Amino acid sequence: MSNYKYTEEYDAENTRKISVNYLETLRSLGEDPEREGLLKTPERAAKMMEYLTSGKCENPAEILRSAMFKDPYQQMVIVKDIELYSLCEHHLLPFFGKAHIAYIPNGYIVGLSKIPRVVDAFSRRLQVQERLTQEILHCIDETLKPIGVAIVIEASHLCMQMRGIQKQNSVTTTSAFTGEFLKDTTRKEFISLISTKLH
């Protein structure tokens, strides 16, 4: 029998305050918060929002520094197809997709799981995709001080798909590069590798 136990911790007072706001929002929408299906919705929604914005409580640079190792390797390291989920700060609707990240080490490599954790730390905030792309790039660049960093994010935005223009198949792509990836040949190699199915 396993002793592993997964727990989530919430600030009870903060959850209570947010729950009250959701309760009033439901009433303002003409709903009956006393009906069975909505009885616990304010608290559930409050905890959901606390979780989806919990990244602001994390230090992404510290995540990287916790697993930096000296190593002479100086070729491209790519972690691609990193799933990400975030909230658009304009409408509080999700956007989701994949991040593809590469760096060329300059004396230090980082534990591979830390790069997706950095993506999560920046994604779990009220965001726009453009800023998210830059924040991840700058964090890796400033912490690891590599020869170069590259990032491409492809995401679908429910604020475009569920409301407004309602273009269900649209995908937004953003990219950013530093150092060696500013060179055309290196950038093309990165784009080629993330576009190719090697497995």
C-alpha positions in Angstrom: 0.0 0.0 0.0 1.4 3.4 -1.0 1.8 6.2 1.5 1.8 8.8 -1.2 -0.8 11.5 -0.6 -1.5 14.5 -2.9 -2.8 17.6 -1.2 -3.7 21.1 -2.2 -3.5 24.0 0.2 -5.6 27.1 0.1 -5.7 30.3 2.1 -9.1 29.8 3.8 -9.8 33.5 4.2 -8.9 34.3 0.6 -11.0 31.5 -0.7 -14.0 32.7 1.4 -13.7 36.3 0.0 -13.5 35.1 -3.6 -16.4 32.7 -3.0 -18.6 35.6 -1.8 -17.8 37.4 -5.0 -18.8 34.4 -7.1 -22.0 34.0 -5.1 -23.0 37.6 -5.9 -22.0 37.1 -9.6 -24.3 34.1 -9.9 -27.1 36.1 -8.4 -26.4 39.0 -10.8 -26.6 36.6 -13.7 -30.1 35.6 -12.6 -29.1 32.2 -11.2 -30.3 30.7 -8.0 -27.2 29.9 -5.9 -29.3 27.8 -3.5 -30.2 25.2 -6.1 -28.4 21.9 -5.7 -26.0 22.2 -8.7 -24.8 25.6 -7.6 -24.5 25.2 -3.8 -20.8 24.6 -3.8 -20.0 26.4 -7.1 -18.7 29.6 -5.5 -16.1 27.8 -3.4 -15.2 25.5 -6.3 -14.7 28.5 -8.6 -12.7 30.4 -6.0 -10.3 27.4 -5.6 -10.1 27.0 -9.3 -9.1 30.7 -9.8 -6.6 30.5 -7.0 -5.0 27.5 -8.6 -5.0 28.9 -12.2 -3.3 32.1 -10.9 -0.9 30.4 -8.5 2.1 30.9 -10.7 2.5 34.5 -9.3 3.5 32.9 -6.0 6.4 30.9 -7.6 9.9 32.1 -8.5 10.7 30.7 -11.9 14.4 31.6 -11.7 14.6 29.6 -8.4 13.0 26.6 -10.2 15.9 26.7 -12.7 18.6 27.3 -10.1 17.4 24.3 -8.1 18.7 22.0 -10.8 21.6 23.7 -12.6 24.6 21.5 -13.2 28.1 22.3 -14.6 28.6 20.6 -17.9 30.7 21.3 -21.0 27.9 20.4 -23.5 27.4 23.2 -26.0 24.9 21.8 -28.5 21.2 22.6 -28.8 18.9 21.2 -26.1 15.2 21.2 -27.1 12.2 20.5 -25.0 9.2 20.6 -27.3 5.4 20.0 -27.1 5.2 21.3 -23.5 1.5 21.6 -22.8 0.4 24.9 -21.3 -2.8 26.3 -20.0 -3.3 29.9 -19.1 -6.0 32.6 -18.6 -6.4 35.5 -21.0 -6.3 38.7 -18.8 -8.8 40.4 -21.0 -11.8 38.1 -20.7 -10.6 35.5 -18.0 -11.1 32.7 -20.6 -8.5 30.0 -21.1 -5.9 29.8 -23.8 -4.0 26.6 -24.2 -1.4 25.0 -26.5 2.2 24.0 -26.6 5.6 25.6 -26.0 8.8 24.6 -27.8 11.9 25.7 -26.0 15.6 25.4 -26.8 18.8 26.6 -25.3 22.5 26.2 -26.0 24.4 25.7 -22.8 27.3 27.8 -21.8 28.8 25.9 -18.9 25.5 24.9 -17.2 22.7 22.5 -18.1 19.4 22.3 -16.3 17.2 19.4 -15.2 14.8 18.9 -18.1 11.7 18.9 -16.0 12.5 22.4 -14.8 11.8 23.9 -18.2 8.1 22.7 -18.2 7.9 23.9 -14.6 9.0 27.4 -15.6 6.3 27.3 -18.3 3.7 26.4 -15.7 4.9 29.1 -13.3 4.4 31.8 -15.9 1.3 30.3 -17.5 -0.6 30.1 -14.2 -1.2 33.8 -14.1 -3.5 36.3 -15.9 -1.6 36.5 -19.1 -1.3 37.4 -22.8 0.5 35.1 -25.0 3.0 37.7 -26.2 4.2 38.5 -22.7 4.2 34.9 -21.7 6.6 34.1 -24.5 9.0 36.9 -23.5 8.8 36.1 -19.7 9.8 32.5 -20.3 12.6 33.5 -22.7 14.1 36.1 -20.4 14.0 33.9 -17.3 16.0 31.1 -19.0 18.3 33.6 -20.6 19.1 35.6 -17.4 19.3 32.5 -15.1 21.3 30.0 -17.2 23.2 32.7 -19.2 23.3 30.3 -22.2 24.7 30.9 -25.7 21.2 31.4 -26.9 17.5 30.7 -26.2 14.6 30.1 -28.5 10.9 29.7 -27.8 7.8 29.2 -30.0 4.3 29.0 -28.5 1.3 27.8 -30.4 -2.1 28.4 -28.6 -5.8 28.4 -29.1 -7.7 31.2 -27.4 -11.3 30.6 -26.2 -11.9 34.3 -26.2 -11.7 34.1 -30.0 -13.4 30.7 -30.3 -16.3 30.9 -27.9 -17.2 34.6 -28.2 -16.5 37.6 -30.4 -15.3 36.5 -33.8 -15.8 32.8 -33.1 -13.1 31.4 -35.2 -12.8 27.9 -33.8 -9.8 26.7 -35.7 -7.5 29.7 -35.3 -4.1 29.2 -33.7 -1.9 32.0 -32.5 1.9 31.6 -32.8 4.5 33.7 -31.0 8.3 33.4 -30.9 11.3 35.0 -29.4 15.1 34.4 -29.7 18.3 35.5 -28.1 22.0 35.0 -28.8 23.0 32.3 -31.3 19.3 31.8 -32.3 19.3 35.3 -33.8 21.5 33.8 -36.6 19.4 32.5 -39.4 21.0 29.1 -39.7 20.6 28.3 -36.0 17.0 29.5 -35.9 16.2 27.4 -39.0 17.7 24.3 -37.4 15.5 24.9 -34.3 12.3 25.4 -36.4 13.1 22.3 -38.4 13.6 20.2 -35.3 10.4 21.3 -33.6 8.5 20.7 -36.8 9.8 17.2 -37.3 8.3 14.1 -35.7 11.3 12.1 -34.6 9.4 9.6 -32.4 
